[in-house]
Amino acid sequence: MPTSLEGTSDLFVACTLKWNRSEHNFMVYSMGNLPTGAYDPNRLVNLGLGHTSPGAGGVNTNFNKDNELSLVAGTTYKRENTDTHYQSGIDAT
């Protein structure tokens, strides 16, 4: 059993758009994981995830001198790992 692994991690990409109107601050985002990292299904720990995972979401923050309130909603779809043929499913935030 190998005791070390050399390689890179996956490539994570993100894009955000932010704006505000008086006390309200908004942000929408999209993100994703590209499986470029070292992955071996026979290892307990890997540098990569072994699957792609696109996601998107949004944030609204109301900020004034008395208080602050933030609402966040997002989802990430985890595609099938082609090495293990396993799919984790969908994460919701």
Buried (B, 14 or more C-beta within 10 A) or exposed (E): EEEEEEEEEBEEEEEEEEEEEEEEBEBBBBBBBBBBBBBBEEEEEBBBBBBBBBBBBEBEBEBEEEEEEEEEEBEBBBBEBEBEEEEBEEEEE
